[in-house]
Amino acid sequence: MALPARPHGRLSLEFICDHGRTVIARQRSYPPLQIFGLQYASASGNAYLQIVNPSGGLLAGDMADIEVTLQPGAHVYLTTQAATKVYPAERGDVTRQRIWLRVAHAAILEYVPLPLIPFAHAKYVQEMAIHVDLGGVCLIAEVLAPGRMARGERFAYDMVRSRVEGWVGDRLALFEQMILEPRQRSYEGWGLLEGRTYLATLYALTSQPLETRVPEWNRQLLQPYGESVGINALAHGGLVVRLLGHTSQEVLRRLHEVHRLIREQGLGLPPLHVYRPFA
């Protein structure tokens, strides 16, 4: 008897600015991907939204597609209700997630999902494509956990592969590909994770001139965090930030601080008042 096909979850969202408030203009979702109530992070009408997966994670062979479009003037902080758990690939099936983010002029998207937790023997592939019009801003964060630490699953997954492509206007600003296979090679040594277990990345794609602030921010972060945080400017618009930590709480706090510096000092945005799982 043939086994049923694994779910292909889809979530498609389009946001517009309606009289100063960001609202959902179009929404389509297919299980297990859903959203949890649009809220407002400040009096300015900036929206706060959580992506929800009530199935508890992504099973082997699952595929999830997320597409988010912001029209001019919209401002959205998008996160997940919980960490994304990737279950073991018992029969070798790869779990896949594809993400498309499109940000128009004068729009701001902050996509900050909670950590990705690959279980022992998991195989996960993620592809992300980001298109930001001139005058738009897209801040994207990713946090990779070593596994279920409480169960002793430290780098016990089979594979995590990530591909990120980012455009600012008509220029390619970012292209990265990461392939981790820790059961074949250790990544904890010098020049890699350097003894840490959590890896976070923050991308800031924008035509605004943030590169002039990079030396100052690196000096500002060096004293409290040492060399576990580093910021580099991209050639054609924006920044990339790498962060290392020993625990989820530690790396999330560091990510929050860098995010705060970029959005408040670099972009001139007011403080963001949203739920923080480490607060």
One Martini backbone bead per residue (centre of mass of N, CA, C, O) as a GRO file, in nm:
protein
  279
    1MET     BB    1   0.095   0.036   0.023
    2ALA     BB    2   0.070   0.358  -0.018
    3LEU     BB    3   0.186   0.638   0.098
    4PRO     BB    4   0.116   0.931   0.200
    5ALA     BB    5   0.157   1.240   0.136
    6ARG     BB    6   0.317   1.497   0.229
    7PRO     BB    7   0.288   1.796   0.335
    8HIS     BB    8   0.202   2.123   0.166
    9GLY     BB    9   0.274   2.409   0.292
   10ARG     BB   10   0.099   2.735   0.277
   11LEU     BB   11   0.198   3.094   0.271
   12SER     BB   12   0.015   3.400   0.183
   13LEU     BB   13   0.116   3.752   0.198
   14GLU     BB   14  -0.041   4.084   0.198
   15PHE     BB   15   0.065   4.422   0.252
   16ILE     BB   16  -0.079   4.734   0.359
   17CYS     BB   17  -0.140   5.084   0.364
   18ASP     BB   18  -0.416   5.206   0.578
   19HIS     BB   19  -0.423   5.496   0.705
   20GLY     BB   20  -0.137   5.414   0.871
   21ARG     BB   21  -0.212   5.102   0.853
   22THR     BB   22  -0.134   4.774   0.876
   23VAL     BB   23  -0.264   4.534   0.642
   24ILE     BB   24  -0.441   4.267   0.515
   25ALA     BB   25  -0.506   4.199   0.168
   26ARG     BB   26  -0.377   3.897   0.156
   27GLN     BB   27  -0.481   3.543   0.216
   28ARG     BB   28  -0.304   3.222   0.218
   29SER     BB   29  -0.373   2.886   0.348
   30TYR     BB   30  -0.203   2.572   0.425
   31PRO     BB   31  -0.163   2.303   0.574
   32PRO     BB   32   0.005   2.390   0.871
   33LEU     BB   33  -0.017   2.690   0.792
   34GLN     BB   34  -0.047   2.985   0.997
   35ILE     BB   35  -0.209   3.254   1.171
   36PHE     BB   36  -0.181   3.496   1.458
   37GLY     BB   37  -0.311   3.763   1.489
   38LEU     BB   38  -0.322   4.085   1.432
   39GLN     BB   39  -0.100   4.329   1.548
   40TYR     BB   40   0.028   4.617   1.741
   41ALA     BB   41   0.348   4.757   1.826
   42SER     BB   42   0.225   5.051   1.778
   43ALA     BB   43   0.087   5.369   1.718
   44SER     BB   44   0.195   5.365   1.405
   45GLY     BB   45   0.084   5.071   1.274
   46ASN     BB   46   0.260   4.840   1.329
   47ALA     BB   47   0.295   4.506   1.261
   48TYR     BB   48   0.209   4.186   1.430
   49LEU     BB   49   0.318   3.845   1.345
   50GLN     BB   50   0.229   3.494   1.354
   51ILE     BB   51   0.355   3.184   1.283
   52VAL     BB   52   0.176   2.868   1.255
   53ASN     BB   53   0.240   2.515   1.371
   54PRO     BB   54   0.026   2.270   1.501
   55SER     BB   55   0.212   2.002   1.444
   56GLY     BB   56   0.516   2.078   1.582
   57GLY     BB   57   0.642   2.057   1.283
   58LEU     BB   58   0.879   1.899   1.061
   59LEU     BB   59   0.864   1.640   0.860
   60ALA     BB   60   0.961   1.405   0.674
   61GLY     BB   61   0.896   1.547   0.348
   62ASP     BB   62   0.826   1.816   0.397
   63MET     BB   63   0.661   2.124   0.273
   64ALA     BB   64   0.736   2.484   0.288
   65ASP     BB   65   0.560   2.789   0.196
   66ILE     BB   66   0.670   3.138   0.196
   67GLU     BB   67   0.483   3.446   0.126
   68VAL     BB   68   0.590   3.797   0.123
   69THR     BB   69   0.416   4.117   0.083
   70LEU     BB   70   0.509   4.465   0.050
   71GLN     BB   71   0.373   4.763   0.037
   72PRO     BB   72   0.372   5.079   0.045
   73GLY     BB   73   0.415   5.160   0.402
   74ALA     BB   74   0.461   4.897   0.517
   75HIS     BB   75   0.485   4.735   0.860
   76VAL     BB   76   0.653   4.426   0.961
   77TYR     BB   77   0.649   4.182   1.227
   78LEU     BB   78   0.785   3.857   1.178
   79THR     BB   79   0.703   3.543   1.329
   80THR     BB   80   0.707   3.275   1.558
   81GLN     BB   81   0.558   3.089   1.803
   82ALA     BB   82   0.791   2.879   1.749
   83ALA     BB   83   1.002   2.662   1.705
   84THR     BB   84   1.162   2.482   1.445
   85LYS     BB   85   1.099   2.149   1.396
   86VAL     BB   86   1.311   1.874   1.286
   87TYR     BB   87   1.260   1.568   1.193
   88PRO     BB   88   1.345   1.269   1.129
   89ALA     BB   89   1.501   1.079   0.856
   90GLU     BB   90   1.417   0.765   0.842
   91ARG     BB   91   1.405   0.742   0.495
   92GLY     BB   92   1.567   1.012   0.385
   93ASP     BB   93   1.382   1.248   0.396
   94VAL     BB   94   1.345   1.575   0.295
   95THR     BB   95   1.322   1.887   0.438
   96ARG     BB   96   1.132   2.177   0.317
   97GLN     BB   97   1.201   2.540   0.266
   98ARG     BB   98   1.029   2.828   0.124
   99ILE     BB   99   1.127   3.181   0.073
  100TRP     BB  100   0.942   3.488   0.000
  101LEU     BB  101   1.056   3.833  -0.024
  102ARG     BB  102   0.868   4.150  -0.064
  103VAL     BB  103   0.983   4.498  -0.090
  104ALA     BB  104   0.885   4.806  -0.100
  105HIS     BB  105   0.874   5.118  -0.110
  106ALA     BB  106   0.859   5.230   0.223
  107ALA     BB  107   0.908   4.946   0.337
  108ILE     BB  108   0.892   4.709   0.630
  109LEU     BB  109   1.073   4.406   0.707
  110GLU     BB  110   1.056   4.177   0.994
  111TYR     BB  111   1.227   3.860   1.005
  112VAL     BB  112   1.190   3.667   1.328
  113PRO     BB  113   1.248   3.370   1.389
  114LEU     BB  114   1.271   3.110   1.561
  115PRO     BB  115   1.446   2.852   1.609
  116LEU     BB  116   1.625   2.594   1.461
  117ILE     BB  117   1.552   2.232   1.523
  118PRO     BB  118   1.748   1.965   1.462
  119PHE     BB  119   1.719   1.651   1.473
  120ALA     BB  120   1.812   1.353   1.479
  121HIS     BB  121   1.859   1.277   1.136
  122ALA     BB  122   1.811   1.531   0.998
  123LYS     BB  123   1.678   1.686   0.684
  124TYR     BB  124   1.754   2.023   0.567
  125VAL     BB  125   1.602   2.265   0.333
  126GLN     BB  126   1.673   2.612   0.245
  127GLU     BB  127   1.502   2.878   0.061
  128MET     BB  128   1.590   3.228  -0.010
  129ALA     BB  129   1.407   3.517  -0.139
  130ILE     BB  130   1.504   3.868  -0.188
  131HIS     BB  131   1.309   4.175  -0.253
  132VAL     BB  132   1.429   4.518  -0.268
  133ASP     BB  133   1.342   4.818  -0.296
  134LEU     BB  134   1.409   5.123  -0.329
  135GLY     BB  135   1.352   5.232   0.009
  136GLY     BB  136   1.366   4.966   0.142
  137VAL     BB  137   1.323   4.713   0.416
  138CYS     BB  138   1.516   4.413   0.528
  139LEU     BB  139   1.493   4.199   0.815
  140ILE     BB  140   1.687   3.895   0.875
  141ALA     BB  141   1.656   3.604   1.078
  142GLU     BB  142   1.881   3.337   1.207
  143VAL     BB  143   1.855   3.027   1.406
  144LEU     BB  144   2.087   2.768   1.503
  145ALA     BB  145   2.062   2.468   1.643
  146PRO     BB  146   2.213   2.160   1.759
  147GLY     BB  147   1.950   2.063   1.910
  148ARG     BB  148   1.850   1.844   2.165
  149MET     BB  149   2.016   1.901   2.444
  150ALA     BB  150   1.846   1.746   2.670
  151ARG     BB  151   1.904   1.466   2.481
  152GLY     BB  152   2.205   1.486   2.353
  153GLU     BB  153   2.163   1.651   2.068
  154ARG     BB  154   2.474   1.716   1.934
  155PHE     BB  155   2.509   1.728   1.622
  156ALA     BB  156   2.290   1.482   1.497
  157TYR     BB  157   2.245   1.574   1.230
  158ASP     BB  158   2.280   1.531   0.886
  159MET     BB  159   2.134   1.808   0.758
  160VAL     BB  160   2.205   2.159   0.666
  161ARG     BB  161   2.055   2.372   0.416
  162SER     BB  162   2.144   2.705   0.281
  163ARG     BB  163   1.977   2.958   0.069
  164VAL     BB  164   2.068   3.304  -0.019
  165GLU     BB  165   1.886   3.570  -0.193
  166GLY     BB  166   1.965   3.925  -0.254
  167TRP     BB  167   1.781   4.221  -0.352
  168VAL     BB  168   1.865   4.565  -0.455
  169GLY     BB  169   1.680   4.625  -0.669
  170ASP     BB  170   1.893   4.531  -0.955
  171ARG     BB  171   2.089   4.411  -0.726
  172LEU     BB  172   2.314   4.189  -0.607
  173ALA     BB  173   2.377   4.165  -0.247
  174LEU     BB  174   2.313   3.842  -0.195
  175PHE     BB  175   2.509   3.528  -0.153
  176GLU     BB  176   2.431   3.214   0.009
  177GLN     BB  177   2.590   2.899   0.121
  178MET     BB  178   2.496   2.626   0.343
  179ILE     BB  179   2.671   2.323   0.464
  180LEU     BB  180   2.571   2.081   0.711
  181GLU     BB  181   2.763   1.776   0.836
  182PRO     BB  182   2.831   1.674   1.153
  183ARG     BB  183   2.866   1.353   1.114
  184GLN     BB  184   3.133   1.416   0.922
  185ARG     BB  185   3.184   1.713   1.059
  186SER     BB  186   3.330   1.939   1.259
  187TYR     BB  187   3.219   2.288   1.386
  188GLU     BB  188   3.369   2.368   1.682
  189GLY     BB  189   3.612   2.503   1.591
  190TRP     BB  190   3.834   2.699   1.471
  191GLY     BB  191   3.668   2.916   1.239
  192LEU     BB  192   3.384   2.848   1.337
  193LEU     BB  193   3.230   2.803   1.641
  194GLU     BB  194   3.437   2.811   1.877
  195GLY     BB  195   3.264   2.624   2.103
  196ARG     BB  196   2.996   2.674   2.005
  197THR     BB  197   2.630   2.603   1.926
  198TYR     BB  198   2.522   2.882   1.821
  199LEU     BB  199   2.373   3.024   1.517
  200ALA     BB  200   2.359   3.360   1.385
  201THR     BB  201   2.169   3.566   1.147
  202LEU     BB  202   2.181   3.905   1.000
  203TYR     BB  203   1.988   4.073   0.760
  204ALA     BB  204   2.039   4.392   0.577
  205LEU     BB  205   1.819   4.524   0.331
  206THR     BB  206   1.937   4.830   0.178
  207SER     BB  207   1.990   5.168   0.048
  208GLN     BB  208   2.088   5.254   0.301
  209PRO     BB  209   2.377   5.399   0.475
  210LEU     BB  210   2.511   5.168   0.698
  211GLU     BB  211   2.829   5.133   0.661
  212THR     BB  212   2.922   5.381   0.846
  213ARG     BB  213   2.843   5.214   1.127
  214VAL     BB  214   3.016   4.955   1.160
  215PRO     BB  215   3.265   5.032   1.334
  216GLU     BB  216   3.103   5.133   1.577
  217TRP     BB  217   2.942   4.873   1.635
  218ASN     BB  218   3.182   4.683   1.678
  219ARG     BB  219   3.294   4.837   1.921
  220GLN     BB  220   3.033   4.823   2.095
  221LEU     BB  221   3.028   4.489   2.092
  222LEU     BB  222   3.310   4.393   2.199
  223GLN     BB  223   3.294   4.423   2.508
  224PRO     BB  224   3.040   4.228   2.576
  225TYR     BB  225   3.106   3.987   2.323
  226GLY     BB  226   3.337   4.009   2.154
  227GLU     BB  227   3.390   3.770   1.882
  228SER     BB  228   3.069   3.674   1.861
  229VAL     BB  229   3.041   3.954   1.698
  230GLY     BB  230   2.970   4.053   1.348
  231ILE     BB  231   3.002   4.325   1.105
  232ASN     BB  232   2.907   4.358   0.754
  233ALA     BB  233   2.928   4.491   0.447
  234LEU     BB  234   2.767   4.527   0.156
  235ALA     BB  235   2.818   4.618  -0.169
  236HIS     BB  236   2.474   4.666  -0.253
  237GLY     BB  237   2.320   4.672   0.029
  238GLY     BB  238   2.400   4.639   0.352
  239LEU     BB  239   2.402   4.362   0.595
  240VAL     BB  240   2.604   4.128   0.796
  241VAL     BB  241   2.543   3.904   1.077
  242ARG     BB  242   2.733   3.739   1.332
  243LEU     BB  243   2.644   3.480   1.578
  244LEU     BB  244   2.744   3.350   1.898
  245GLY     BB  245   2.655   3.065   2.124
  246HIS     BB  246   2.566   2.849   2.401
  247THR     BB  247   2.268   2.961   2.395
  248SER     BB  248   1.962   3.063   2.316
  249GLN     BB  249   1.942   3.310   2.502
  250GLU     BB  250   2.211   3.439   2.428
  251VAL     BB  251   2.169   3.474   2.116
  252LEU     BB  252   1.900   3.634   2.133
  253ARG     BB  253   2.010   3.878   2.284
  254ARG     BB  254   2.223   3.957   2.072
  255LEU     BB  255   2.027   3.989   1.840
  256HIS     BB  256   1.856   4.212   1.967
  257GLU     BB  257   2.082   4.425   1.993
  258VAL     BB  258   2.151   4.447   1.691
  259HIS     BB  259   1.870   4.512   1.593
  260ARG     BB  260   1.843   4.773   1.756
  261LEU     BB  261   2.076   4.931   1.631
  262ILE     BB  262   1.978   4.928   1.337
  263ARG     BB  263   1.682   5.043   1.374
  264GLU     BB  264   1.759   5.301   1.552
  265GLN     BB  265   2.042   5.413   1.446
  266GLY     BB  266   2.019   5.347   1.130
  267LEU     BB  267   1.681   5.395   1.075
  268GLY     BB  268   1.512   5.562   1.299
  269LEU     BB  269   1.352   5.376   1.486
  270PRO     BB  270   1.150   5.283   1.712
  271PRO     BB  271   1.083   5.106   1.959
  272LEU     BB  272   1.013   4.762   2.011
  273HIS     BB  273   0.691   4.608   2.121
  274VAL     BB  274   0.751   4.275   2.181
  275TYR     BB  275   0.770   3.954   2.212
  276ARG     BB  276   1.017   3.789   2.426
  277PRO     BB  277   1.148   3.472   2.509
  278PHE     BB  278   1.406   3.604   2.694
  279ALA     BB  279   1.272   3.819   2.905
   0.00000   0.00000   0.00000
